[in-house]
Amino acid sequence: MNVVIFGPPGAGKGTQAQNIVKKFNLHQVSTGDLLRTEIKNKSEIGKEIEEIISKGDFATDDVVNKLIKNIIFDPKKKDKLIFDGYPRSLNQAKNLDLLLDSSNQKIDFIFFLNVNKETIIKRIERRKILEKRSDDDLNTILKRYDTYMDTTRPVLDFYCKNRNFYEIDGGEEIEVISSKIEQIIRV
């Protein structure tokens, strides 16, 4: 099975993706992790990504799509993927469908964690203290939240028509969200 989980920065996508990975033996595809790895490795693409992200913007679709393509065509991960934070734009959503189709795969479940800005602020402040993530500057996150909500509307419109689309209140406790996702997958 392949799963897409998306929501604004700080919505808990990573946490929920990790829970799904453990319960259903999937491979987590986190664009955030892929981008941070490129930055950490100081690759040419990493330097480009770092400059873009430091301004509160998202990495370009071309950059992200190249990183995603390598994972989709890995035979060890076929039909065992959970996309965490991807797709973020309509272009990325269409690209994902094309890549999956060309590798004889499909999306089985789409989860949108809907979280309001106040909850995001609280979570980011807590995460910054606990994880000391460099990309957790509050002003940058708030800009990313607004950008995310603006650019993701077409993705929501694209996916919400699918019978396998589920919107979940991402403001609930981690365990409650995990339980809802697990119940949906197990049906």
Phi, psi and omega in degrees: 000146174243139185231142171246130174232124180220163182171172183294164176306131180088007182283345181099017180302313182299316179298313181292322178298317179298320177297318180293320178304313182294316185286327188239011175055053179253171176254124181281128176247098180255114179298324177301314179295318178300316180293317179297324178296316178298319179296313181299321180283354179055035177289168178300315179294327178296319178296319178297315180298315182301318180296317181294311184294324182297339178271357181089007179266171178263151174301149183294156178302319181301315180298309183295317181299323178296317180295320181292320183304317180301324182284317182299324183269009175281114185299335180288342184251004183300129180058031178220038187245143168236119181271115185254103179087012177223133006273153179251349181222164179298321177301315179295320180297316178294321178298318179299314178301316180296315180297315179295316179299318181289346176251017180057046177231171177211171175267126181267326181218139176235121179243127175250116177271105182269119184224138179279165186298322182298318178295320179300314181303312180299316182294318181295318179298319179291317181295323181297321179290316184284316187256346181051046179282133183291339182267015183257028173296129188302315180297320179295317180297317180296322176295317179297322178299310181298316178299316181300311183297324178291313186280339184273344180308313178297328178293317176300314179298321181295315185272330188296344178280345180286144179290343181258022178264132180226122175265129183236141177291103181285358178276352180284171179295151182309313184295324180293315179297314179302316180297317179297314180297315181298318179298319180295314182295322185284346182291000000 
